[in-house]
Amino acid sequence: MRKYYLDNLRTIMILLLFPVHTFMIWNNFGSKFYIWSGENEILSSLIVFVNPWFMAVLFVIAGMCAKYSLEKRRTKKFLKERFTKLFVPFVFGTVLLIPIQTLYARKYFFGYNGSVLENYKYFFTNFTDLSGYDGCFTPGHLWFILYLFVISVLSLIVIKYVNFERVFSKFEKINIFEIILLFIPVWLLYYVGNFGGYSLGKYFVLYLIGYYIFSNEKIIDKIIENKKVIISLFLIFETILVILYYNFCYYGDFLVNFVGWLGCLVCLAIGKSYYNYETKFTKYFKNNSFFIYILHQPILVILSYCILCVVDNLLLQVIIIILGSFIITVVCCEMLMRSSYISSNFLKN
């Protein structure tokens, strides 16, 4: 039986990218964005509220879904699907879409008025901090797809030698306190393979926790039974984090990873309790969420460049960019979905 709440949680996390990346235009993190219009403490604090957990949830869900997928597919077929659905879009996106973001970054910050072709040459021949905010090479937001592909492949090695039933037997009687303490390996592995704050080690362990532990409904039920405690802890520490950041620009690794882990538990508890259903609306976004992720940021960057040039009011800028980029992205996805190749290769469950 399909776990609809996982589809719905994935959709919610991806849709959060529209406000998060819009707020990045006014971040005060010390690193700019493709389009950056100055520092705003409130918008930056809103990013801090969401940032610790929304991408982490996606890797946990990916691990859970990998377990369900490997129950029905051979490893070879699973690997082929990961290559087709993750690595191929990553390559095409990096070649066709990401240079557009850096083009508008160069236009905005450096007054670049050269050709698109010249910008492509510049993009693929210049390497700095991989952020792309200076127009140089970057995987952009597609880092998530690359990480997910690499983790999916590496996890098969672990899965081959670490038996699922053996792991589950050790965690079958785990209590809620021990579930909360699972954030410790997440926090420690945050420092492994960390590139600009995107930790391969952290996301790898989140994926494995999703695969070995949260894919079992008994564990999810324990989280739901204690959701009041988890939600209370999450709100307390999330509030502390936001207050510390807003007043002192504090964003410590330990607290951030703890809040992120509690956020994962809260999302799973709320998702399973209230959003385990499918409607035409949720089905549509389930089928389109992957392409929304790929397309949203180039569209948002271009729209931001245009809006900031003609609109002065901050609130109006934020609203237009969020809603406008969402609408344009959905329209573009709808056009893509009409391709028989894309539909056959990316909409298969």
LOFILO-951993 format. One record per residue (C-alpha): residue in three letters; residue number from 1; z, x, y. Coordinates in Angstrom, 3 decimals. Example, Ala and Ser with C-alpha at 12.3 -4.5 7.8 and 13.67 -1.06 7.14 Angstrom:
// LOFILO-951993
@res:ala | n:1 | c3:7.800 | c1:12.300 | c2:-4.500
@res:ser | n:2 | c3:7.140 | c1:13.670 | c2:-1.060
// end
This chain:
// LOFILO-951993
@res:met | n:1 | c3:0.000 | c1:0.000 | c2:0.000
@res:arg | n:2 | c3:-1.029 | c1:1.401 | c2:3.378
@res:lys | n:3 | c3:1.762 | c1:2.375 | c2:5.761
@res:tyr | n:4 | c3:0.521 | c1:0.634 | c2:8.885
@res:tyr | n:5 | c3:3.390 | c1:1.911 | c2:10.990
@res:leu | n:6 | c3:2.067 | c1:5.463 | c2:10.606
@res:asp | n:7 | c3:-1.319 | c1:4.405 | c2:11.973
@res:asn | n:8 | c3:0.390 | c1:2.608 | c2:14.858
@res:leu | n:9 | c3:2.675 | c1:5.541 | c2:15.655
@res:arg | n:10 | c3:-0.297 | c1:7.908 | c2:15.660
@res:thr | n:11 | c3:-2.118 | c1:5.617 | c2:18.077
@res:ile | n:12 | c3:0.889 | c1:5.394 | c2:20.404
@res:met | n:13 | c3:1.336 | c1:9.182 | c2:20.468
@res:ile | n:14 | c3:-2.336 | c1:9.720 | c2:21.277
@res:leu | n:15 | c3:-2.368 | c1:7.057 | c2:23.995
@res:leu | n:16 | c3:0.607 | c1:8.820 | c2:25.590
@res:leu | n:17 | c3:-1.769 | c1:11.683 | c2:26.334
@res:phe | n:18 | c3:-3.335 | c1:9.717 | c2:29.186
@res:pro | n:19 | c3:-0.158 | c1:9.591 | c2:31.327
@res:val | n:20 | c3:1.083 | c1:13.001 | c2:30.145
@res:his | n:21 | c3:-2.121 | c1:14.827 | c2:31.037
@res:thr | n:22 | c3:-2.408 | c1:12.863 | c2:34.274
@res:phe | n:23 | c3:1.121 | c1:13.922 | c2:35.253
@res:met | n:24 | c3:0.141 | c1:17.533 | c2:34.444
@res:ile | n:25 | c3:-1.969 | c1:17.477 | c2:37.607
@res:trp | n:26 | c3:1.349 | c1:17.573 | c2:39.510
@res:asn | n:27 | c3:3.435 | c1:19.700 | c2:37.126
@res:asn | n:28 | c3:5.955 | c1:22.236 | c2:38.394
@res:phe | n:29 | c3:6.094 | c1:24.299 | c2:35.185
@res:gly | n:30 | c3:4.755 | c1:27.447 | c2:36.776
@res:ser | n:31 | c3:1.408 | c1:27.056 | c2:35.018
@res:lys | n:32 | c3:-1.218 | c1:24.907 | c2:36.634
@res:phe | n:33 | c3:-3.718 | c1:22.569 | c2:34.974
@res:tyr | n:34 | c3:-7.512 | c1:22.253 | c2:35.081
@res:ile | n:35 | c3:-6.952 | c1:20.166 | c2:38.201
@res:trp | n:36 | c3:-3.655 | c1:20.800 | c2:40.011
@res:ser | n:37 | c3:-2.531 | c1:19.045 | c2:43.187
@res:gly | n:38 | c3:0.929 | c1:20.503 | c2:43.801
@res:glu | n:39 | c3:4.409 | c1:20.117 | c2:42.351
@res:asn | n:40 | c3:6.129 | c1:16.778 | c2:41.811
@res:glu | n:41 | c3:9.584 | c1:16.824 | c2:40.228
@res:ile | n:42 | c3:9.538 | c1:13.187 | c2:39.096
@res:leu | n:43 | c3:6.174 | c1:13.369 | c2:37.313
@res:ser | n:44 | c3:7.142 | c1:16.719 | c2:35.784
@res:ser | n:45 | c3:10.404 | c1:15.211 | c2:34.508
@res:leu | n:46 | c3:8.456 | c1:12.361 | c2:32.913
@res:ile | n:47 | c3:6.444 | c1:14.966 | c2:31.005
@res:val | n:48 | c3:9.699 | c1:16.585 | c2:29.911
@res:phe | n:49 | c3:10.886 | c1:13.211 | c2:28.613
@res:val | n:50 | c3:7.904 | c1:12.888 | c2:26.267
@res:asn | n:51 | c3:6.833 | c1:16.461 | c2:25.583
@res:pro | n:52 | c3:9.486 | c1:17.541 | c2:23.032
@res:trp | n:53 | c3:8.585 | c1:14.898 | c2:20.455
@res:phe | n:54 | c3:5.212 | c1:13.208 | c2:20.829
@res:met | n:55 | c3:3.096 | c1:16.003 | c2:19.304
@res:ala | n:56 | c3:5.788 | c1:16.765 | c2:16.733
@res:val | n:57 | c3:5.535 | c1:13.177 | c2:15.496
@res:leu | n:58 | c3:1.811 | c1:13.650 | c2:14.863
@res:phe | n:59 | c3:2.432 | c1:16.627 | c2:12.549
@res:val | n:60 | c3:5.157 | c1:14.778 | c2:10.637
@res:ile | n:61 | c3:2.781 | c1:11.834 | c2:10.175
@res:ala | n:62 | c3:0.005 | c1:14.204 | c2:9.090
@res:gly | n:63 | c3:2.261 | c1:15.626 | c2:6.380
@res:met | n:64 | c3:3.231 | c1:12.164 | c2:5.144
@res:cys | n:65 | c3:-0.403 | c1:11.048 | c2:5.058
@res:ala | n:66 | c3:-1.391 | c1:14.231 | c2:3.192
@res:lys | n:67 | c3:1.047 | c1:13.278 | c2:0.417
@res:tyr | n:68 | c3:-0.435 | c1:9.804 | c2:0.117
@res:ser | n:69 | c3:-3.969 | c1:11.215 | c2:0.250
@res:leu | n:70 | c3:-3.375 | c1:13.829 | c2:-2.468
@res:glu | n:71 | c3:-2.033 | c1:11.109 | c2:-4.752
@res:lys | n:72 | c3:-5.548 | c1:9.608 | c2:-4.743
@res:arg | n:73 | c3:-7.756 | c1:12.687 | c2:-4.253
@res:arg | n:74 | c3:-8.237 | c1:16.031 | c2:-5.927
@res:thr | n:75 | c3:-7.360 | c1:19.102 | c2:-3.902
@res:lys | n:76 | c3:-11.008 | c1:20.116 | c2:-3.586
@res:lys | n:77 | c3:-11.993 | c1:16.744 | c2:-2.116
@res:phe | n:78 | c3:-8.992 | c1:16.784 | c2:0.223
@res:leu | n:79 | c3:-9.963 | c1:20.246 | c2:1.472
@res:lys | n:80 | c3:-13.580 | c1:19.163 | c2:1.982
@res:glu | n:81 | c3:-12.417 | c1:16.157 | c2:4.006
@res:arg | n:82 | c3:-10.146 | c1:18.322 | c2:6.155
@res:phe | n:83 | c3:-13.072 | c1:20.662 | c2:6.849
@res:thr | n:84 | c3:-15.374 | c1:17.773 | c2:7.781
@res:lys | n:85 | c3:-12.866 | c1:15.760 | c2:9.794
@res:leu | n:86 | c3:-11.011 | c1:18.591 | c2:11.502
@res:phe | n:87 | c3:-12.783 | c1:21.946 | c2:11.584
@res:val | n:88 | c3:-16.290 | c1:20.637 | c2:12.293
@res:pro | n:89 | c3:-15.129 | c1:18.458 | c2:15.254
@res:phe | n:90 | c3:-13.074 | c1:21.389 | c2:16.533
@res:val | n:91 | c3:-16.139 | c1:23.652 | c2:16.605
@res:phe | n:92 | c3:-18.394 | c1:21.048 | c2:18.196
@res:gly | n:93 | c3:-15.718 | c1:20.074 | c2:20.711
@res:thr | n:94 | c3:-15.065 | c1:23.674 | c2:21.690
@res:val | n:95 | c3:-18.775 | c1:24.298 | c2:22.196
@res:leu | n:96 | c3:-19.754 | c1:21.043 | c2:23.905
@res:leu | n:97 | c3:-16.669 | c1:19.596 | c2:25.620
@res:ile | n:98 | c3:-14.103 | c1:22.243 | c2:26.501
@res:pro | n:99 | c3:-16.458 | c1:24.242 | c2:28.781
@res:ile | n:100 | c3:-16.793 | c1:21.087 | c2:30.899
@res:gln | n:101 | c3:-13.050 | c1:21.167 | c2:31.601
@res:thr | n:102 | c3:-13.184 | c1:24.802 | c2:32.628
@res:leu | n:103 | c3:-16.253 | c1:24.121 | c2:34.778
@res:tyr | n:104 | c3:-14.290 | c1:21.649 | c2:36.881
@res:ala | n:105 | c3:-11.304 | c1:24.010 | c2:36.976
@res:arg | n:106 | c3:-13.576 | c1:26.657 | c2:38.503
@res:lys | n:107 | c3:-15.001 | c1:24.098 | c2:40.925
@res:tyr | n:108 | c3:-11.555 | c1:22.933 | c2:42.001
@res:phe | n:109 | c3:-9.756 | c1:26.277 | c2:42.305
@res:phe | n:110 | c3:-12.543 | c1:28.730 | c2:43.085
@res:gly | n:111 | c3:-15.261 | c1:26.606 | c2:44.679
@res:tyr | n:112 | c3:-17.709 | c1:27.416 | c2:41.889
@res:asn | n:113 | c3:-21.134 | c1:25.904 | c2:42.535
@res:gly | n:114 | c3:-23.237 | c1:27.677 | c2:39.922
@res:ser | n:115 | c3:-25.111 | c1:26.119 | c2:37.033
@res:val | n:116 | c3:-23.654 | c1:24.587 | c2:33.874
@res:leu | n:117 | c3:-25.486 | c1:27.229 | c2:31.834
@res:glu | n:118 | c3:-23.899 | c1:30.056 | c2:33.822
@res:asn | n:119 | c3:-20.486 | c1:28.471 | c2:33.275
@res:tyr | n:120 | c3:-21.089 | c1:28.335 | c2:29.507
@res:lys | n:121 | c3:-21.885 | c1:32.047 | c2:29.532
@res:tyr | n:122 | c3:-18.747 | c1:32.759 | c2:31.569
@res:phe | n:123 | c3:-16.633 | c1:30.573 | c2:29.250
@res:phe | n:124 | c3:-17.651 | c1:32.385 | c2:26.064
@res:thr | n:125 | c3:-17.516 | c1:35.923 | c2:27.467
@res:asn | n:126 | c3:-14.215 | c1:35.885 | c2:29.362
@res:phe | n:127 | c3:-10.779 | c1:35.770 | c2:27.725
@res:thr | n:128 | c3:-7.421 | c1:35.722 | c2:29.509
@res:asp | n:129 | c3:-4.366 | c1:33.618 | c2:28.605
@res:leu | n:130 | c3:-6.350 | c1:30.976 | c2:26.643
@res:ser | n:131 | c3:-5.170 | c1:28.210 | c2:28.987
@res:gly | n:132 | c3:-8.640 | c1:27.804 | c2:30.447
@res:tyr | n:133 | c3:-7.217 | c1:26.949 | c2:33.861
@res:asp | n:134 | c3:-9.075 | c1:29.944 | c2:35.283
@res:gly | n:135 | c3:-12.358 | c1:28.895 | c2:33.669
@res:cys | n:136 | c3:-12.148 | c1:31.391 | c2:30.813
@res:phe | n:137 | c3:-12.269 | c1:30.653 | c2:27.081
@res:thr | n:138 | c3:-9.780 | c1:28.185 | c2:25.653
@res:pro | n:139 | c3:-9.578 | c1:25.765 | c2:22.732
@res:gly | n:140 | c3:-8.090 | c1:23.338 | c2:25.261
@res:his | n:141 | c3:-6.421 | c1:20.271 | c2:23.831
@res:leu | n:142 | c3:-8.308 | c1:20.860 | c2:20.564
@res:trp | n:143 | c3:-5.598 | c1:23.354 | c2:19.601
@res:phe | n:144 | c3:-4.009 | c1:20.400 | c2:17.811
@res:ile | n:145 | c3:-7.046 | c1:19.886 | c2:15.574
@res:leu | n:146 | c3:-7.304 | c1:23.610 | c2:14.809
@res:tyr | n:147 | c3:-3.589 | c1:23.840 | c2:13.994
@res:leu | n:148 | c3:-3.779 | c1:20.759 | c2:11.805
@res:phe | n:149 | c3:-6.717 | c1:22.200 | c2:9.881
@res:val | n:150 | c3:-5.010 | c1:25.574 | c2:9.361
@res:ile | n:151 | c3:-1.739 | c1:23.911 | c2:8.350
@res:ser | n:152 | c3:-3.520 | c1:21.523 | c2:5.980
@res:val | n:153 | c3:-5.137 | c1:24.486 | c2:4.206
@res:leu | n:154 | c3:-1.992 | c1:26.651 | c2:4.101
@res:ser | n:155 | c3:0.133 | c1:23.749 | c2:2.883
@res:leu | n:156 | c3:-2.022 | c1:23.474 | c2:-0.253
@res:ile | n:157 | c3:-0.723 | c1:26.885 | c2:-1.309
@res:val | n:158 | c3:2.878 | c1:25.702 | c2:-0.893
@res:ile | n:159 | c3:2.152 | c1:22.396 | c2:-2.631
@res:lys | n:160 | c3:0.616 | c1:24.234 | c2:-5.584
@res:tyr | n:161 | c3:3.777 | c1:26.237 | c2:-6.276
@res:val | n:162 | c3:6.543 | c1:23.950 | c2:-4.957
@res:asn | n:163 | c3:6.739 | c1:20.794 | c2:-7.032
@res:phe | n:164 | c3:7.219 | c1:17.594 | c2:-5.042
@res:glu | n:165 | c3:9.600 | c1:15.973 | c2:-7.521
@res:arg | n:166 | c3:11.785 | c1:19.061 | c2:-7.639
@res:val | n:167 | c3:12.144 | c1:19.052 | c2:-3.849
@res:phe | n:168 | c3:12.764 | c1:15.330 | c2:-3.707
@res:ser | n:169 | c3:15.477 | c1:15.523 | c2:-6.361
@res:lys | n:170 | c3:17.364 | c1:17.914 | c2:-4.077
@res:phe | n:171 | c3:17.001 | c1:15.644 | c2:-1.052
@res:glu | n:172 | c3:17.325 | c1:12.263 | c2:-2.776
@res:lys | n:173 | c3:21.005 | c1:11.888 | c2:-1.840
@res:ile | n:174 | c3:20.701 | c1:13.444 | c2:1.596
@res:asn | n:175 | c3:22.851 | c1:11.745 | c2:4.246
@res:ile | n:176 | c3:21.976 | c1:11.108 | c2:7.865
@res:phe | n:177 | c3:23.977 | c1:14.095 | c2:9.099
@res:glu | n:178 | c3:21.971 | c1:16.398 | c2:6.816
@res:ile | n:179 | c3:18.722 | c1:14.759 | c2:7.949
@res:ile | n:180 | c3:19.637 | c1:15.528 | c2:11.554
@res:leu | n:181 | c3:20.425 | c1:19.136 | c2:10.574
@res:leu | n:182 | c3:16.852 | c1:19.556 | c2:9.339
@res:phe | n:183 | c3:16.045 | c1:20.362 | c2:12.956
@res:ile | n:184 | c3:17.455 | c1:23.871 | c2:12.326
@res:pro | n:185 | c3:14.415 | c1:25.186 | c2:10.381
@res:val | n:186 | c3:12.184 | c1:23.429 | c2:12.919
@res:trp | n:187 | c3:13.949 | c1:25.271 | c2:15.744
@res:leu | n:188 | c3:14.001 | c1:28.661 | c2:13.977
@res:leu | n:189 | c3:10.330 | c1:28.520 | c2:13.020
@res:tyr | n:190 | c3:9.454 | c1:27.625 | c2:16.611
@res:tyr | n:191 | c3:9.348 | c1:31.386 | c2:17.241
@res:val | n:192 | c3:6.807 | c1:32.027 | c2:14.463
@res:gly | n:193 | c3:3.170 | c1:32.015 | c2:15.493
@res:asn | n:194 | c3:3.993 | c1:30.718 | c2:18.961
@res:phe | n:195 | c3:0.982 | c1:30.847 | c2:21.258
@res:gly | n:196 | c3:1.725 | c1:29.606 | c2:24.758
@res:gly | n:197 | c3:4.415 | c1:27.225 | c2:23.504
@res:tyr | n:198 | c3:2.284 | c1:25.861 | c2:20.668
@res:ser | n:199 | c3:4.126 | c1:27.028 | c2:17.572
@res:leu | n:200 | c3:2.228 | c1:27.207 | c2:14.298
@res:gly | n:201 | c3:5.488 | c1:27.823 | c2:12.419
@res:lys | n:202 | c3:7.254 | c1:24.804 | c2:13.875
@res:tyr | n:203 | c3:4.374 | c1:22.428 | c2:13.240
@res:phe | n:204 | c3:3.922 | c1:23.818 | c2:9.735
@res:val | n:205 | c3:7.513 | c1:23.022 | c2:8.781
@res:leu | n:206 | c3:7.253 | c1:19.562 | c2:10.382
@res:tyr | n:207 | c3:4.149 | c1:18.928 | c2:8.286
@res:leu | n:208 | c3:5.950 | c1:20.036 | c2:5.111
@res:ile | n:209 | c3:8.988 | c1:17.886 | c2:5.933
@res:gly | n:210 | c3:6.637 | c1:14.955 | c2:6.325
@res:tyr | n:211 | c3:4.998 | c1:15.775 | c2:3.002
@res:tyr | n:212 | c3:8.051 | c1:16.502 | c2:0.863
@res:ile | n:213 | c3:10.787 | c1:14.384 | c2:2.442
@res:phe | n:214 | c3:9.631 | c1:11.584 | c2:4.739
@res:ser | n:215 | c3:6.811 | c1:10.492 | c2:2.449
@res:asn | n:216 | c3:9.527 | c1:8.974 | c2:0.251
@res:glu | n:217 | c3:10.506 | c1:5.507 | c2:1.405
@res:lys | n:218 | c3:14.121 | c1:5.976 | c2:0.333
@res:ile | n:219 | c3:14.560 | c1:8.657 | c2:2.985
@res:ile | n:220 | c3:12.895 | c1:6.527 | c2:5.644
@res:asp | n:221 | c3:15.183 | c1:3.645 | c2:4.697
@res:lys | n:222 | c3:18.214 | c1:5.900 | c2:5.237
@res:ile | n:223 | c3:16.933 | c1:6.728 | c2:8.707
@res:ile | n:224 | c3:16.478 | c1:3.023 | c2:9.447
@res:glu | n:225 | c3:19.990 | c1:2.224 | c2:8.196
@res:asn | n:226 | c3:21.366 | c1:4.700 | c2:10.733
@res:lys | n:227 | c3:18.902 | c1:4.055 | c2:13.538
@res:lys | n:228 | c3:21.608 | c1:2.986 | c2:16.016
@res:val | n:229 | c3:23.303 | c1:6.364 | c2:15.637
@res:ile | n:230 | c3:20.001 | c1:8.255 | c2:15.859
@res:ile | n:231 | c3:18.761 | c1:6.317 | c2:18.887
@res:ser | n:232 | c3:22.095 | c1:6.809 | c2:20.656
@res:leu | n:233 | c3:22.036 | c1:10.566 | c2:20.038
@res:phe | n:234 | c3:18.423 | c1:10.753 | c2:21.126
@res:leu | n:235 | c3:19.053 | c1:8.917 | c2:24.401
@res:ile | n:236 | c3:22.113 | c1:11.044 | c2:25.174
@res:phe | n:237 | c3:20.413 | c1:14.403 | c2:24.620
@res:glu | n:238 | c3:17.099 | c1:13.270 | c2:26.087
@res:thr | n:239 | c3:18.939 | c1:12.245 | c2:29.262
@res:ile | n:240 | c3:20.759 | c1:15.585 | c2:29.378
@res:leu | n:241 | c3:17.458 | c1:17.437 | c2:28.986
@res:val | n:242 | c3:15.712 | c1:15.504 | c2:31.757
@res:ile | n:243 | c3:18.676 | c1:15.847 | c2:34.146
@res:leu | n:244 | c3:18.939 | c1:19.587 | c2:33.489
@res:tyr | n:245 | c3:15.236 | c1:20.022 | c2:34.053
@res:tyr | n:246 | c3:15.071 | c1:17.865 | c2:37.177
@res:asn | n:247 | c3:18.017 | c1:19.611 | c2:38.826
@res:phe | n:248 | c3:17.847 | c1:23.153 | c2:37.445
@res:cys | n:249 | c3:14.370 | c1:23.476 | c2:35.823
@res:tyr | n:250 | c3:16.195 | c1:24.136 | c2:32.543
@res:tyr | n:251 | c3:14.030 | c1:23.722 | c2:29.432
@res:gly | n:252 | c3:15.890 | c1:25.607 | c2:26.690
@res:asp | n:253 | c3:14.334 | c1:26.020 | c2:23.246
@res:phe | n:254 | c3:17.384 | c1:24.836 | c2:21.297
@res:leu | n:255 | c3:17.852 | c1:21.607 | c2:23.263
@res:val | n:256 | c3:14.116 | c1:20.885 | c2:23.416
@res:asn | n:257 | c3:13.696 | c1:21.248 | c2:19.656
@res:phe | n:258 | c3:16.793 | c1:19.165 | c2:18.971
@res:val | n:259 | c3:15.542 | c1:16.364 | c2:21.219
@res:gly | n:260 | c3:12.113 | c1:16.687 | c2:19.621
@res:trp | n:261 | c3:13.556 | c1:16.305 | c2:16.138
@res:leu | n:262 | c3:15.664 | c1:13.293 | c2:17.118
@res:gly | n:263 | c3:12.544 | c1:11.829 | c2:18.727
@res:cys | n:264 | c3:10.682 | c1:12.122 | c2:15.410
@res:leu | n:265 | c3:13.482 | c1:10.282 | c2:13.606
@res:val | n:266 | c3:13.621 | c1:7.565 | c2:16.267
@res:cys | n:267 | c3:9.857 | c1:7.018 | c2:16.115
@res:leu | n:268 | c3:9.891 | c1:6.726 | c2:12.322
@res:ala | n:269 | c3:12.832 | c1:4.294 | c2:12.399
@res:ile | n:270 | c3:11.361 | c1:2.089 | c2:15.121
@res:gly | n:271 | c3:7.858 | c1:2.307 | c2:13.698
@res:lys | n:272 | c3:8.851 | c1:1.261 | c2:10.174
@res:ser | n:273 | c3:11.212 | c1:-1.454 | c2:11.462
@res:tyr | n:274 | c3:8.964 | c1:-3.135 | c2:14.045
@res:tyr | n:275 | c3:5.384 | c1:-1.900 | c2:13.856
@res:asn | n:276 | c3:4.507 | c1:-1.940 | c2:10.163
@res:tyr | n:277 | c3:1.602 | c1:-4.382 | c2:10.528
@res:glu | n:278 | c3:-2.085 | c1:-4.432 | c2:11.332
@res:thr | n:279 | c3:-3.978 | c1:-6.577 | c2:13.806
@res:lys | n:280 | c3:-7.540 | c1:-6.345 | c2:15.133
@res:phe | n:281 | c3:-6.153 | c1:-4.428 | c2:18.105
@res:thr | n:282 | c3:-4.199 | c1:-1.883 | c2:16.028
@res:lys | n:283 | c3:-7.065 | c1:-1.514 | c2:13.552
@res:tyr | n:284 | c3:-9.489 | c1:-0.751 | c2:16.370
@res:phe | n:285 | c3:-7.304 | c1:2.031 | c2:17.748
@res:lys | n:286 | c3:-6.540 | c1:3.326 | c2:14.258
@res:asn | n:287 | c3:-10.271 | c1:3.862 | c2:13.756
@res:asn | n:288 | c3:-10.838 | c1:5.305 | c2:17.220
@res:ser | n:289 | c3:-7.690 | c1:7.347 | c2:17.889
@res:phe | n:290 | c3:-9.210 | c1:10.607 | c2:16.654
@res:phe | n:291 | c3:-12.186 | c1:10.344 | c2:19.015
@res:ile | n:292 | c3:-9.960 | c1:9.184 | c2:21.837
@res:tyr | n:293 | c3:-8.010 | c1:12.403 | c2:21.377
@res:ile | n:294 | c3:-11.131 | c1:14.580 | c2:21.451
@res:leu | n:295 | c3:-12.788 | c1:12.896 | c2:24.425
@res:his | n:296 | c3:-9.901 | c1:11.944 | c2:26.667
@res:gln | n:297 | c3:-9.198 | c1:15.255 | c2:28.394
@res:pro | n:298 | c3:-12.720 | c1:16.229 | c2:29.581
@res:ile | n:299 | c3:-13.093 | c1:12.699 | c2:30.942
@res:leu | n:300 | c3:-9.672 | c1:12.815 | c2:32.586
@res:val | n:301 | c3:-10.372 | c1:16.198 | c2:34.206
@res:ile | n:302 | c3:-13.740 | c1:15.103 | c2:35.644
@res:leu | n:303 | c3:-12.289 | c1:11.833 | c2:36.921
@res:ser | n:304 | c3:-9.307 | c1:13.638 | c2:38.455
@res:tyr | n:305 | c3:-11.623 | c1:16.022 | c2:40.306
@res:cys | n:306 | c3:-13.494 | c1:13.061 | c2:41.788
@res:ile | n:307 | c3:-10.444 | c1:10.916 | c2:42.592
@res:leu | n:308 | c3:-8.454 | c1:13.656 | c2:44.313
@res:cys | n:309 | c3:-11.379 | c1:14.243 | c2:46.632
@res:val | n:310 | c3:-11.499 | c1:10.642 | c2:47.909
@res:val | n:311 | c3:-8.018 | c1:9.105 | c2:47.388
@res:asp | n:312 | c3:-4.947 | c1:10.374 | c2:49.268
@res:asn | n:313 | c3:-2.139 | c1:8.134 | c2:47.981
@res:leu | n:314 | c3:-0.273 | c1:9.733 | c2:45.059
@res:leu | n:315 | c3:0.630 | c1:6.501 | c2:43.262
@res:leu | n:316 | c3:-2.923 | c1:5.224 | c2:43.553
@res:gln | n:317 | c3:-4.285 | c1:8.535 | c2:42.285
@res:val | n:318 | c3:-2.036 | c1:8.386 | c2:39.209
@res:ile | n:319 | c3:-2.898 | c1:4.768 | c2:38.394
@res:ile | n:320 | c3:-6.655 | c1:5.228 | c2:38.822
@res:ile | n:321 | c3:-6.737 | c1:8.408 | c2:36.723
@res:ile | n:322 | c3:-4.688 | c1:6.943 | c2:33.858
@res:leu | n:323 | c3:-6.494 | c1:3.610 | c2:33.682
@res:gly | n:324 | c3:-9.919 | c1:4.983 | c2:34.584
@res:ser | n:325 | c3:-9.864 | c1:7.791 | c2:32.019
@res:phe | n:326 | c3:-8.609 | c1:5.392 | c2:29.355
@res:ile | n:327 | c3:-11.363 | c1:2.834 | c2:29.994
@res:ile | n:328 | c3:-14.147 | c1:5.438 | c2:30.169
@res:thr | n:329 | c3:-12.873 | c1:7.132 | c2:26.994
@res:val | n:330 | c3:-12.798 | c1:3.855 | c2:25.066
@res:val | n:331 | c3:-16.334 | c1:3.018 | c2:26.218
@res:cys | n:332 | c3:-17.561 | c1:6.457 | c2:25.104
@res:cys | n:333 | c3:-15.800 | c1:6.039 | c2:21.741
@res:glu | n:334 | c3:-17.441 | c1:2.665 | c2:21.274
@res:met | n:335 | c3:-20.827 | c1:4.281 | c2:21.827
@res:leu | n:336 | c3:-20.017 | c1:7.035 | c2:19.333
@res:met | n:337 | c3:-18.870 | c1:4.551 | c2:16.717
@res:arg | n:338 | c3:-22.333 | c1:3.049 | c2:16.699
@res:ser | n:339 | c3:-23.608 | c1:6.255 | c2:15.119
@res:ser | n:340 | c3:-24.011 | c1:5.707 | c2:11.378
@res:tyr | n:341 | c3:-23.236 | c1:9.382 | c2:10.653
@res:ile | n:342 | c3:-19.974 | c1:9.332 | c2:12.580
@res:ser | n:343 | c3:-18.916 | c1:5.990 | c2:11.117
@res:ser | n:344 | c3:-19.562 | c1:7.110 | c2:7.538
@res:asn | n:345 | c3:-17.844 | c1:10.489 | c2:7.900
@res:phe | n:346 | c3:-14.864 | c1:9.696 | c2:10.114
@res:leu | n:347 | c3:-13.919 | c1:6.048 | c2:9.513
@res:lys | n:348 | c3:-13.368 | c1:6.332 | c2:5.781
@res:asn | n:349 | c3:-9.705 | c1:5.917 | c2:4.901
// end
